[in-house]
Protein backbone atom coordinates (compact mmCIF):
# COMPACT_ATOMS: atom_id res chain seq x y z
CA UNK A 1 0.00 0.00 0.00
CA UNK A 2 2.82 2.37 0.91
CA UNK A 3 4.55 1.61 -2.41
CA UNK A 4 1.35 2.47 -4.30
CA UNK A 5 1.07 5.80 -2.46
CA UNK A 6 4.69 6.66 -3.30
CA UNK A 7 4.12 5.84 -6.94
CA UNK A 8 0.94 7.94 -7.04
CA UNK A 9 2.79 10.85 -5.44
CA UNK A 10 5.59 10.61 -8.00
CA UNK A 11 3.05 10.45 -10.82
CA UNK A 12 1.23 13.49 -9.45
CA UNK A 13 4.50 15.45 -9.24
CA UNK A 14 5.40 14.44 -12.80
CA UNK A 15 1.99 15.45 -14.15
CA UNK A 16 2.17 18.77 -12.28
CA UNK A 17 5.59 19.39 -13.81
CA UNK A 18 4.21 18.62 -17.27
CA UNK A 19 1.31 21.03 -16.78
CA UNK A 20 3.64 23.82 -15.61
CA UNK A 21 6.02 23.17 -18.52
CA UNK A 22 3.11 23.23 -20.99
CA UNK A 23 1.77 26.51 -19.59
CA UNK A 24 5.20 28.11 -19.78
CA UNK A 25 5.72 26.73 -23.29
CA UNK A 26 2.48 28.14 -24.71
CA UNK A 27 3.13 31.49 -23.02
CA UNK A 28 6.37 32.03 -24.99
CA UNK A 29 5.51 34.16 -28.01
CA UNK A 30 7.71 35.20 -30.95
CA UNK A 31 8.61 38.86 -31.25
CA UNK A 32 10.21 41.26 -33.71
CA UNK A 33 11.37 43.45 -30.82
CA UNK A 34 14.76 42.18 -29.69
CA UNK A 35 18.34 43.44 -29.85
CA UNK A 36 19.18 41.81 -33.17
CA UNK A 37 22.59 41.24 -34.73
CA UNK A 38 23.46 43.95 -37.26
CA UNK A 39 23.09 41.67 -40.28
CA UNK A 40 19.52 40.73 -39.29
CA UNK A 41 18.30 43.93 -37.69
CA UNK A 42 16.34 45.16 -40.72
CA UNK A 43 13.35 43.22 -42.04
CA UNK A 44 12.63 43.27 -45.77
CA UNK A 45 9.16 43.74 -47.19
CA UNK A 46 7.53 44.03 -50.59
CA UNK A 47 4.57 45.62 -52.33
CA UNK A 48 3.04 43.80 -55.29
CA UNK A 49 1.26 46.05 -57.78
CA UNK A 50 0.13 44.17 -60.87
CA UNK A 51 3.27 42.83 -62.53
CA UNK A 52 5.58 44.95 -60.36
CA UNK A 53 7.25 43.85 -57.14
CA UNK A 54 8.65 46.74 -55.12
CA UNK A 55 11.12 45.23 -52.64
CA UNK A 56 12.43 47.25 -49.72
CA UNK A 57 15.58 46.58 -47.67
CA UNK A 58 17.44 44.25 -50.01
CA UNK A 59 20.58 43.50 -48.01
CA UNK A 60 23.91 44.22 -49.69
CA UNK A 61 26.66 44.30 -47.06
CA UNK A 62 30.29 44.82 -48.03
CA UNK A 63 32.37 42.21 -46.20
CA UNK A 64 36.02 42.32 -45.20
CA UNK A 65 35.56 39.24 -42.99
CA UNK A 66 32.60 37.44 -41.43
CA UNK A 67 32.78 39.84 -38.48
CA UNK A 68 33.92 43.02 -40.25
CA UNK A 69 31.50 44.54 -42.73
CA UNK A 70 29.78 47.71 -43.84
CA UNK A 71 25.97 47.47 -43.72
CA UNK A 72 24.06 48.38 -46.85
CA UNK A 73 20.50 48.09 -48.15
CA UNK A 74 18.67 49.17 -51.26
CA UNK A 75 15.17 49.13 -52.69
CA UNK A 76 14.42 47.79 -56.16
CA UNK A 77 11.42 47.20 -58.38
CA UNK A 78 11.25 43.99 -60.40
CA UNK A 79 9.05 43.35 -63.43
CA UNK A 80 7.42 39.98 -62.72
CA UNK A 81 6.81 39.44 -66.43
CA UNK A 82 10.59 39.35 -66.90
CA UNK A 83 11.40 36.66 -64.37
CA UNK A 84 13.29 33.84 -66.06
CA UNK A 85 14.88 31.32 -63.72
CA UNK A 86 15.26 30.17 -60.15
CA UNK A 87 18.32 28.59 -58.56
CA UNK A 88 18.55 26.18 -55.65
CA UNK A 89 21.61 26.99 -53.54
CA UNK A 90 23.14 24.56 -51.06
CA UNK A 91 25.84 25.48 -48.53
CA UNK A 92 27.17 22.53 -46.50
CA UNK A 93 28.63 23.99 -43.31
CA UNK A 94 30.02 21.19 -41.14
CA UNK A 95 32.04 17.99 -41.33
CA UNK A 96 28.80 16.01 -41.17
CA UNK A 97 27.39 15.83 -44.70
CA UNK A 98 23.77 16.10 -43.55
CA UNK A 99 24.22 19.69 -42.35
CA UNK A 100 23.64 22.49 -44.83
CA UNK A 101 21.89 25.77 -45.37
CA UNK A 102 19.67 26.06 -48.43
CA UNK A 103 18.15 29.06 -50.16
CA UNK A 104 17.00 30.25 -53.57
CA UNK A 105 17.85 33.00 -56.00
CA UNK A 106 15.78 34.42 -58.84
CA UNK A 107 17.00 35.70 -62.19
CA UNK A 108 15.26 38.38 -64.23
CA UNK A 109 15.84 39.55 -67.78
CA UNK A 110 19.01 41.59 -68.11
CA UNK A 111 20.96 39.46 -65.60
CA UNK A 112 19.24 40.86 -62.55
CA UNK A 113 19.36 38.58 -59.53
CA UNK A 114 17.84 38.63 -56.05
CA UNK A 115 18.20 35.90 -53.41
CA UNK A 116 15.90 34.87 -50.57
CA UNK A 117 17.47 33.05 -47.62
CA UNK A 118 15.29 31.67 -44.81
CA UNK A 119 17.25 31.91 -41.57
CA UNK A 120 17.09 32.13 -37.81
CA UNK A 121 16.94 35.77 -36.74
CA UNK A 122 19.76 36.02 -34.22
CA UNK A 123 19.86 38.27 -31.21
CA UNK A 124 23.25 39.72 -30.28
CA UNK A 125 25.37 37.03 -28.68
CA UNK A 126 23.38 34.14 -30.17
CA UNK A 127 24.66 31.44 -32.49
CA UNK A 128 22.84 28.59 -34.16
CA UNK A 129 22.13 25.40 -32.24
CA UNK A 130 19.93 22.65 -33.65
CA UNK A 131 18.82 21.76 -30.11
CA UNK A 132 17.88 25.33 -29.25
CA UNK A 133 15.98 25.45 -32.53
CA UNK A 134 13.53 22.96 -31.01
CA UNK A 135 12.85 25.16 -27.98
CA UNK A 136 11.46 28.45 -29.30
CA UNK A 137 14.83 30.15 -29.03
CA UNK A 138 14.97 31.76 -32.48
CA UNK A 139 12.57 33.77 -34.59
CA UNK A 140 12.36 33.06 -38.33
CA UNK A 141 13.47 35.57 -40.96
CA UNK A 142 13.34 35.77 -44.76
CA UNK A 143 16.54 37.59 -45.75
CA UNK A 144 16.15 39.20 -49.18
CA UNK A 145 19.62 39.98 -50.45
CA UNK A 146 21.94 40.76 -53.31
CA UNK A 147 23.99 37.71 -54.34
CA UNK A 148 27.17 39.75 -53.79
CA UNK A 149 26.14 39.61 -50.14
CA UNK A 150 24.42 36.34 -49.38
CA UNK A 151 26.35 34.11 -51.82
CA UNK A 152 29.79 35.71 -51.56
CA UNK A 153 29.56 35.77 -47.77
CA UNK A 154 29.38 31.98 -47.77
CA UNK A 155 31.85 31.15 -50.54
CA UNK A 156 34.51 33.83 -50.02
CA UNK A 157 34.41 34.63 -46.31
CA UNK A 158 32.98 31.60 -44.52
CA UNK A 159 34.90 29.44 -47.01
CA UNK A 160 32.02 26.96 -47.26
CA UNK A 161 31.39 25.09 -50.47
CA UNK A 162 28.45 26.60 -52.36
CA UNK A 163 26.42 24.88 -55.09
CA UNK A 164 24.14 26.97 -57.34
CA UNK A 165 21.77 24.68 -59.24
CA UNK A 166 19.38 25.97 -61.93
CA UNK A 167 15.90 24.68 -61.12
CA UNK A 168 14.09 22.89 -63.95
CA UNK A 169 10.69 24.55 -64.09
CA UNK A 170 8.70 27.14 -66.03
CA UNK A 171 8.95 30.94 -65.67
CA UNK A 172 5.30 30.89 -64.54
CA UNK A 173 6.12 28.59 -61.61
CA UNK A 174 9.21 30.66 -60.80
CA UNK A 175 7.05 33.77 -60.67
CA UNK A 176 4.50 32.09 -58.40
CA UNK A 177 7.20 30.97 -55.99
CA UNK A 178 8.85 34.39 -55.96
CA UNK A 179 5.58 36.15 -55.15
CA UNK A 180 4.71 33.54 -52.48
CA UNK A 181 8.05 34.06 -50.78
CA UNK A 182 7.67 37.85 -50.83
CA UNK A 183 4.23 37.50 -49.28
CA UNK A 184 5.67 35.23 -46.58
CA UNK A 185 8.38 37.79 -45.81
CA UNK A 186 5.67 40.43 -45.46
CA UNK A 187 3.68 38.18 -43.14
CA UNK A 188 6.69 37.59 -40.88
CA UNK A 189 7.21 41.33 -40.62
CA UNK A 190 3.71 41.66 -39.15
CA UNK A 191 3.33 38.27 -37.46
CA UNK A 192 6.63 36.76 -36.29
CA UNK A 193 7.13 33.01 -36.00
CA UNK A 194 9.58 30.75 -34.25
CA UNK A 195 12.12 28.76 -36.20
CA UNK A 196 11.88 25.03 -35.51
CA UNK A 197 14.69 22.63 -36.37
CA UNK A 198 12.23 20.00 -37.60
CA UNK A 199 9.14 21.79 -38.91
CA UNK A 200 10.06 25.39 -39.76
CA UNK A 201 13.52 25.56 -41.35
CA UNK A 202 15.13 26.92 -44.50
CA UNK A 203 14.47 23.70 -46.41
CA UNK A 204 11.03 22.80 -45.05
CA UNK A 205 9.80 26.25 -46.04
CA UNK A 206 11.22 25.90 -49.55
CA UNK A 207 9.45 22.54 -49.85
CA UNK A 208 6.24 24.20 -48.66
CA UNK A 209 6.54 26.90 -51.34
CA UNK A 210 7.21 24.37 -54.10
CA UNK A 211 4.34 22.08 -53.03
CA UNK A 212 1.97 25.05 -52.78
CA UNK A 213 2.51 25.57 -56.52
CA UNK A 214 2.73 21.91 -57.57
CA UNK A 215 1.08 19.72 -54.89
CA UNK A 216 3.21 16.80 -53.67
CA UNK A 217 6.08 17.70 -56.03
CA UNK A 218 8.53 17.06 -53.19
CA UNK A 219 7.61 14.11 -50.95
CA UNK A 220 8.35 13.77 -47.25
CA UNK A 221 11.97 12.68 -46.91
CA UNK A 222 14.77 12.64 -44.36
CA UNK A 223 16.76 14.53 -47.01
CA UNK A 224 14.58 17.55 -46.25
CA UNK A 225 15.23 17.29 -42.52
CA UNK A 226 18.97 16.88 -43.25
CA UNK A 227 19.42 19.36 -46.10
CA UNK A 228 22.99 18.39 -46.87
CA UNK A 229 21.32 15.56 -48.80
CA UNK A 230 18.64 17.77 -50.35
CA UNK A 231 20.44 18.40 -53.64
CA UNK A 232 20.55 14.63 -54.19
CA UNK A 233 16.80 14.55 -53.55
CA UNK A 234 16.31 17.39 -56.04
CA UNK A 235 18.44 15.48 -58.54
CA UNK A 236 16.47 12.25 -58.07
CA UNK A 237 13.19 14.17 -58.54
CA UNK A 238 14.45 15.83 -61.72
CA UNK A 239 14.27 19.30 -60.22
CA UNK A 240 17.87 20.11 -61.18
CA UNK A 241 20.20 19.11 -64.03
CA UNK A 242 20.24 15.34 -64.61
CA UNK A 243 22.28 15.31 -67.84
CA UNK A 244 25.35 14.23 -65.86
CA UNK A 245 25.90 11.93 -62.93
CA UNK A 246 25.07 13.52 -59.59
CA UNK A 247 28.77 13.80 -58.75
CA UNK A 248 29.47 15.61 -62.04
CA UNK A 249 26.43 17.83 -61.50
CA UNK A 250 27.78 18.87 -58.10
CA UNK A 251 31.16 19.58 -59.62
CA UNK A 252 29.63 21.64 -62.42
CA UNK A 253 27.56 23.85 -60.12
CA UNK A 254 30.14 24.40 -57.39
CA UNK A 255 30.90 28.12 -57.66
CA UNK A 256 33.73 28.65 -55.14
CA UNK A 257 36.61 28.93 -57.58
CA UNK A 258 34.77 31.41 -59.78
CA UNK A 259 33.47 33.33 -56.74
CA UNK A 260 37.06 33.92 -55.63
CA UNK A 261 38.20 34.80 -59.13
CA UNK A 262 35.40 37.31 -59.76
CA UNK A 263 34.88 38.55 -56.20
CA UNK A 264 35.10 42.21 -57.20
CA UNK A 265 33.28 41.94 -60.52
CA UNK A 266 30.10 43.94 -61.04
CA UNK A 267 28.92 40.85 -62.97
CA UNK A 268 29.59 38.51 -60.03
CA UNK A 269 26.28 36.64 -60.42
CA UNK A 270 26.85 36.05 -64.14
CA UNK A 271 30.48 35.00 -63.74
CA UNK A 272 29.85 32.40 -61.03
CA UNK A 273 27.40 30.68 -63.38
CA UNK A 274 29.78 30.33 -66.32
CA UNK A 275 30.92 26.87 -67.41
CA UNK A 276 34.24 25.75 -65.97
Beta strands, then each sheet from edge to edge (+ up, - down):
strand 1: 45-49
strand 2: 52-59
strand 3: 62-63
strand 4: 69-70
strand 5: 73-79
strand 6: 83-92
strand 7: 100-108
strand 8: 112-121
strand 9: 139-145
strand 10: 163-166
sheet 1: 1+ 2- 5+
sheet 2: 3+ 4-
sheet 3: 9+ 8- 7+ 6- 10+
end
